[in-house]
Amino acid sequence: MSEALNRLLAPLAGRVRLMIGRAVIAAVNDDPRVQEVQIDLLDGESSDGVEHFQSYGLTSHPPVGLEALVAFVGGLRSHGVVVAVGDRKFRMVGLQQGEVALYDDQGQSVHLKRDGIHITGKKLTFESEAEIDFIGTKVTITADEISLATDNLGLGNDATLEAARKTDAVSGGVISGGSSKVKIA
């Protein structure tokens, strides 16, 4: 009886064993609404057009060669879904319990640390169609150079007094040439 049962369950057991597997990303197609990847699995096994599910609000274009965890729906190798992609070479380590980080292979990161948010990058660009507010008890900027590209600058609350810019002409303490768009309190 046991042998007959084993024969009946063998196909099911095989599908269960093949439901989850490790893979290596061989190619990425980032054009479809659900990203598709080509993966290399067991020795010589490859699968193309495999959907790479990503969490809402987060997306990435993983480099070729990264590791992937693949779930095969119903244990069918023809219906794989990549559920996670990672690489031990780039993962940030040493985070404290409860911390979260967003990072890439170039060392750029947004690290939600226990004592605040730390952003590291080659260049940071803040772009908004509306106002950008920095609110805090103190703002410190450390830079070799600061450039403000604007014709209107107010320094202080309710700034009304005119202030001279570096290129404005000043005679007897009065701005005699240039612009009066810089205001101070």
CYANA upper distance limits for C-alpha pairs under 8 A (distance plus 0.5 A):
  1 MET  CA      5 LEU  CA      6.72
  2 SER  CA      6 ASN  CA      6.59
  3 GLU  CA      7 ARG  CA      6.77
  4 ALA  CA      8 LEU  CA      6.84
  5 LEU  CA      9 LEU  CA      6.61
  6 ASN  CA     10 ALA  CA      6.25
  7 ARG  CA     11 PRO  CA      8.36
  8 LEU  CA     12 LEU  CA      8.48
  9 LEU  CA     13 ALA  CA      6.49
 10 ALA  CA     14 GLY  CA      6.62
 11 PRO  CA     15 ARG  CA      6.86
 12 LEU  CA     16 VAL  CA      6.74
 13 ALA  CA     17 ARG  CA      6.72
 14 GLY  CA     18 LEU  CA      6.86
 15 ARG  CA     19 MET  CA      6.71
 15 ARG  CA     74 GLY  CA      7.70
 15 ARG  CA     75 GLY  CA      4.87
 15 ARG  CA     76 LEU  CA      7.23
 16 VAL  CA     74 GLY  CA      8.43
 16 VAL  CA     75 GLY  CA      6.20
 17 ARG  CA     75 GLY  CA      8.13
 18 LEU  CA     72 PHE  CA      7.69
 18 LEU  CA     75 GLY  CA      6.04
 18 LEU  CA     76 LEU  CA      8.09
 18 LEU  CA     77 ARG  CA      7.83
 19 MET  CA     71 ALA  CA      6.16
 19 MET  CA     72 PHE  CA      5.24
 19 MET  CA     73 VAL  CA      7.28
 19 MET  CA     74 GLY  CA      7.41
 19 MET  CA     75 GLY  CA      4.76
 19 MET  CA     76 LEU  CA      7.72
 19 MET  CA     77 ARG  CA      8.34
 20 ILE  CA     69 LEU  CA      7.73
 20 ILE  CA     70 VAL  CA      6.15
 20 ILE  CA     71 ALA  CA      5.04
 20 ILE  CA     72 PHE  CA      6.55
 20 ILE  CA     75 GLY  CA      8.38
 21 GLY  CA     41 LEU  CA      8.01
 21 GLY  CA     69 LEU  CA      6.48
 21 GLY  CA     70 VAL  CA      5.76
 21 GLY  CA     71 ALA  CA      7.09
 22 ARG  CA     41 LEU  CA      7.03
 22 ARG  CA     67 GLU  CA      7.68
 22 ARG  CA     68 ALA  CA      6.30
 22 ARG  CA     69 LEU  CA      5.40
 22 ARG  CA     70 VAL  CA      6.62
 23 ALA  CA     39 ILE  CA      6.46
 23 ALA  CA     40 ASP  CA      5.97
 23 ALA  CA     41 LEU  CA      5.14
 23 ALA  CA     42 LEU  CA      8.17
 23 ALA  CA     67 GLU  CA      6.36
 23 ALA  CA     68 ALA  CA      5.50
 23 ALA  CA     69 LEU  CA      6.78
 23 ALA  CA     70 VAL  CA      7.38
 24 VAL  CA     39 ILE  CA      6.01
 24 VAL  CA     40 ASP  CA      5.73
 24 VAL  CA     41 LEU  CA      7.23
 24 VAL  CA     64 VAL  CA      8.36
 24 VAL  CA     65 GLY  CA      6.18
 24 VAL  CA     66 LEU  CA      6.17
 24 VAL  CA     67 GLU  CA      5.17
 24 VAL  CA     68 ALA  CA      6.26
 25 ILE  CA     37 VAL  CA      7.27
 25 ILE  CA     38 GLN  CA      6.64
 25 ILE  CA     39 ILE  CA      5.25
 25 ILE  CA     40 ASP  CA      7.09
 25 ILE  CA     63 PRO  CA      8.14
 25 ILE  CA     64 VAL  CA      5.74
 25 ILE  CA     65 GLY  CA      5.65
 25 ILE  CA     66 LEU  CA      5.94
 25 ILE  CA     67 GLU  CA      6.83
 25 ILE  CA     68 ALA  CA      7.19
 26 ALA  CA     37 VAL  CA      7.82
 26 ALA  CA     38 GLN  CA      5.77
 26 ALA  CA     39 ILE  CA      5.69
 26 ALA  CA     40 ASP  CA      6.90
 26 ALA  CA     64 VAL  CA      5.81
 26 ALA  CA     65 GLY  CA      6.66
 27 ALA  CA     37 VAL  CA      6.09
 27 ALA  CA     38 GLN  CA      5.44
 27 ALA  CA     39 ILE  CA      7.64
 27 ALA  CA     64 VAL  CA      6.33
 28 VAL  CA     35 GLN  CA      7.95
 28 VAL  CA     36 GLU  CA      6.57
 28 VAL  CA     37 VAL  CA      4.96
 28 VAL  CA     38 GLN  CA      6.90
 28 VAL  CA     61 HIS  CA      7.83
 28 VAL  CA     62 PRO  CA      7.90
 28 VAL  CA     63 PRO  CA      8.41
 28 VAL  CA     64 VAL  CA      7.88
 29 ASN  CA     35 GLN  CA      6.53
 29 ASN  CA     36 GLU  CA      5.64
 29 ASN  CA     37 VAL  CA      6.48
 30 ASP  CA     34 VAL  CA      8.36
 30 ASP  CA     35 GLN  CA      5.50
 30 ASP  CA     36 GLU  CA      7.13
 30 ASP  CA     61 HIS  CA      7.31
 31 ASP  CA     35 GLN  CA      7.27
 32 PRO  CA     36 GLU  CA      7.68
 34 VAL  CA     51 GLU  CA      6.79
 34 VAL  CA     52 HIS  CA      7.13
 34 VAL  CA     53 PHE  CA      7.31
 35 GLN  CA     51 GLU  CA      6.37
 35 GLN  CA     52 HIS  CA      5.84
 35 GLN  CA     53 PHE  CA      7.79
 36 GLU  CA     48 ASP  CA      8.36
 36 GLU  CA     49 GLY  CA      5.58
 36 GLU  CA     50 VAL  CA      5.69
 36 GLU  CA     51 GLU  CA      5.05
 36 GLU  CA     52 HIS  CA      6.13
 37 VAL  CA     48 ASP  CA      6.80
 37 VAL  CA     49 GLY  CA      6.04
 37 VAL  CA     50 VAL  CA      5.72
 37 VAL  CA     51 GLU  CA      6.94
 37 VAL  CA     52 HIS  CA      7.09
 38 GLN  CA     46 SER  CA      7.77
 38 GLN  CA     47 SER  CA      6.15
 38 GLN  CA     48 ASP  CA      4.65
 38 GLN  CA     49 GLY  CA      6.41
 38 GLN  CA     50 VAL  CA      6.78
 39 ILE  CA     46 SER  CA      6.17
 39 ILE  CA     47 SER  CA      5.88
 39 ILE  CA     48 ASP  CA      6.94
 39 ILE  CA     50 VAL  CA      8.07
 40 ASP  CA     44 GLY  CA      7.86
 40 ASP  CA     45 GLU  CA      6.45
 40 ASP  CA     46 SER  CA      4.94
 40 ASP  CA     47 SER  CA      7.09
 41 LEU  CA     45 GLU  CA      5.66
 41 LEU  CA     46 SER  CA      6.28
 41 LEU  CA     47 SER  CA      8.26
 42 LEU  CA     46 SER  CA      8.34
 47 SER  CA     78 SER  CA      8.30
 50 VAL  CA     79 HIS  CA      8.15
 50 VAL  CA     80 GLY  CA      6.36
 50 VAL  CA     81 VAL  CA      6.36
 50 VAL  CA     82 VAL  CA      7.42
 51 GLU  CA     80 GLY  CA      7.73
 51 GLU  CA     81 VAL  CA      5.68
 51 GLU  CA     82 VAL  CA      6.64
 52 HIS  CA     81 VAL  CA      6.49
 52 HIS  CA     82 VAL  CA      5.08
 52 HIS  CA     83 VAL  CA      6.87
 52 HIS  CA     84 ALA  CA      8.40
 53 PHE  CA     81 VAL  CA      7.47
 53 PHE  CA     82 VAL  CA      6.65
 53 PHE  CA     83 VAL  CA      6.14
 53 PHE  CA     84 ALA  CA      8.33
 54 GLN  CA     58 LEU  CA      7.25
 54 GLN  CA     59 THR  CA      6.68
 54 GLN  CA     83 VAL  CA      7.79
 54 GLN  CA     84 ALA  CA      8.42
 55 SER  CA     59 THR  CA      7.72
 62 PRO  CA     66 LEU  CA      7.49
 62 PRO  CA     85 VAL  CA      7.95
 66 LEU  CA     85 VAL  CA      7.22
 66 LEU  CA     86 GLY  CA      6.52
 66 LEU  CA     87 ASP  CA      5.92
 67 GLU  CA     85 VAL  CA      6.21
 67 GLU  CA     86 GLY  CA      5.98
 67 GLU  CA     87 ASP  CA      6.34
 68 ALA  CA     82 VAL  CA      7.06
 68 ALA  CA     83 VAL  CA      8.06
 68 ALA  CA     84 ALA  CA      6.12
 68 ALA  CA     85 VAL  CA      4.85
 68 ALA  CA     86 GLY  CA      6.91
 69 LEU  CA     82 VAL  CA      6.37
 69 LEU  CA     83 VAL  CA      6.40
 69 LEU  CA     84 ALA  CA      5.74
 69 LEU  CA     85 VAL  CA      6.98
 70 VAL  CA     80 GLY  CA      6.76
 70 VAL  CA     81 VAL  CA      6.03
 70 VAL  CA     82 VAL  CA      4.87
 70 VAL  CA     83 VAL  CA      6.37
 70 VAL  CA     84 ALA  CA      7.86
 71 ALA  CA     80 GLY  CA      6.14
 71 ALA  CA     81 VAL  CA      5.80
 71 ALA  CA     82 VAL  CA      6.85
 71 ALA  CA     83 VAL  CA      7.32
 72 PHE  CA     76 LEU  CA      6.07
 72 PHE  CA     77 ARG  CA      6.25
 72 PHE  CA     78 SER  CA      8.10
 72 PHE  CA     79 HIS  CA      6.03
 72 PHE  CA     80 GLY  CA      4.76
 72 PHE  CA     81 VAL  CA      6.73
 73 VAL  CA     77 ARG  CA      8.45
 73 VAL  CA     79 HIS  CA      6.22
 73 VAL  CA     80 GLY  CA      6.81
 73 VAL  CA     81 VAL  CA      8.07
 76 LEU  CA     80 GLY  CA      7.92
 86 GLY  CA     91 ARG  CA      8.08
 87 ASP  CA     91 ARG  CA      6.85
 90 PHE  CA    104 ASP  CA      7.45
 90 PHE  CA    105 ASP  CA      6.07
 90 PHE  CA    107 GLY  CA      8.30
 91 ARG  CA    103 TYR  CA      8.05
 92 MET  CA    101 ALA  CA      8.10
 92 MET  CA    103 TYR  CA      7.90
 95 LEU  CA     99 GLU  CA      6.49
 95 LEU  CA    100 VAL  CA      8.13
 95 LEU  CA    113 LYS  CA      8.44
 96 GLN  CA    113 LYS  CA      8.24
 96 GLN  CA    114 ARG  CA      8.06
 98 GLY  CA    114 ARG  CA      8.17
 99 GLU  CA    111 HIS  CA      8.00
 99 GLU  CA    112 LEU  CA      6.16
 99 GLU  CA    113 LYS  CA      5.84
 99 GLU  CA    114 ARG  CA      6.94
100 VAL  CA    111 HIS  CA      6.55
100 VAL  CA    112 LEU  CA      5.66
100 VAL  CA    113 LYS  CA      7.56
101 ALA  CA    109 SER  CA      7.24
101 ALA  CA    110 VAL  CA      6.11
101 ALA  CA    111 HIS  CA      4.80
101 ALA  CA    112 LEU  CA      6.46
102 LEU  CA    109 SER  CA      5.92
102 LEU  CA    110 VAL  CA      5.63
102 LEU  CA    111 HIS  CA      6.93
103 TYR  CA    107 GLY  CA      7.29
103 TYR  CA    108 GLN  CA      6.15
103 TYR  CA    109 SER  CA      4.74
103 TYR  CA    110 VAL  CA      7.04
104 ASP  CA    108 GLN  CA      6.24
104 ASP  CA    109 SER  CA      7.22
107 GLY  CA    120 THR  CA      8.25
107 GLY  CA    121 GLY  CA      7.88
108 GLN  CA    119 ILE  CA      8.27
108 GLN  CA    120 THR  CA      5.75
108 GLN  CA    121 GLY  CA      5.07
108 GLN  CA    122 LYS  CA      7.68
109 SER  CA    118 HIS  CA      8.39
109 SER  CA    119 ILE  CA      6.28
109 SER  CA    120 THR  CA      5.67
109 SER  CA    121 GLY  CA      7.08
110 VAL  CA    117 ILE  CA      7.57
110 VAL  CA    118 HIS  CA      6.39
110 VAL  CA    119 ILE  CA      5.03
110 VAL  CA    120 THR  CA      6.99
111 HIS  CA    117 ILE  CA      6.23
111 HIS  CA    118 HIS  CA      5.58
111 HIS  CA    119 ILE  CA      6.79
112 LEU  CA    116 GLY  CA      6.78
112 LEU  CA    117 ILE  CA      5.16
112 LEU  CA    118 HIS  CA      7.03
113 LYS  CA    117 ILE  CA      6.14
113 LYS  CA    118 HIS  CA      7.47
128 SER  CA    132 ILE  CA      7.38
151 ASP  CA    181 LYS  CA      6.82
151 ASP  CA    182 VAL  CA      8.15
152 ASN  CA    181 LYS  CA      5.58
152 ASN  CA    182 VAL  CA      6.29
152 ASN  CA    183 LYS  CA      8.47
153 LEU  CA    181 LYS  CA      7.10
153 LEU  CA    182 VAL  CA      5.29
153 LEU  CA    183 LYS  CA      6.70
154 GLY  CA    159 ALA  CA      6.11
154 GLY  CA    182 VAL  CA      6.47
154 GLY  CA    183 LYS  CA      5.24
154 GLY  CA    184 ILE  CA      6.26
155 LEU  CA    159 ALA  CA      6.54
155 LEU  CA    182 VAL  CA      8.41
155 LEU  CA    183 LYS  CA      6.66
155 LEU  CA    184 ILE  CA      5.10
155 LEU  CA    185 ALA  CA      6.84
156 GLY  CA    184 ILE  CA      6.39
156 GLY  CA    185 ALA  CA      5.51
157 ASN  CA    185 ALA  CA      6.72
158 ASP  CA    185 ALA  CA      6.67
159 ALA  CA    183 LYS  CA      5.69
159 ALA  CA    184 ILE  CA      4.96
159 ALA  CA    185 ALA  CA      4.54
160 THR  CA    183 LYS  CA      5.84
160 THR  CA    184 ILE  CA      6.38
160 THR  CA    185 ALA  CA      6.40
161 LEU  CA    183 LYS  CA      5.69
161 LEU  CA    184 ILE  CA      5.66
161 LEU  CA    185 ALA  CA      6.65
162 GLU  CA    180 SER  CA      6.13
162 GLU  CA    181 LYS  CA      7.57
162 GLU  CA    182 VAL  CA      6.36
162 GLU  CA    183 LYS  CA      5.21
162 GLU  CA    184 ILE  CA      6.92
163 ALA  CA    175 ILE  CA      8.32
163 ALA  CA    180 SER  CA      7.19
163 ALA  CA    181 LYS  CA      8.39
163 ALA  CA    182 VAL  CA      5.83
163 ALA  CA    183 LYS  CA      6.10
163 ALA  CA    184 ILE  CA      6.94
164 ALA  CA    168 ASP  CA      6.16
164 ALA  CA    169 ALA  CA      8.21
164 ALA  CA    170 VAL  CA      7.81
164 ALA  CA    175 ILE  CA      6.82
164 ALA  CA    179 SER  CA      8.06
164 ALA  CA    180 SER  CA      7.45
164 ALA  CA    182 VAL  CA      7.47
165 ARG  CA    179 SER  CA      8.18
165 ARG  CA    182 VAL  CA      7.85
167 THR  CA    178 GLY  CA      7.70
168 ASP  CA    175 ILE  CA      7.42
168 ASP  CA    176 SER  CA      8.08
168 ASP  CA    177 GLY  CA      6.08
168 ASP  CA    178 GLY  CA      5.12
168 ASP  CA    179 SER  CA      7.22
169 ALA  CA    175 ILE  CA      6.42
169 ALA  CA    176 SER  CA      5.88
169 ALA  CA    177 GLY  CA      5.17
169 ALA  CA    178 GLY  CA      6.85
170 VAL  CA    174 VAL  CA      5.93
170 VAL  CA    175 ILE  CA      4.91
170 VAL  CA    176 SER  CA      5.80
170 VAL  CA    177 GLY  CA      7.44
171 SER  CA    175 ILE  CA      6.91
171 SER  CA    176 SER  CA      6.60
175 ILE  CA    180 SER  CA      8.10
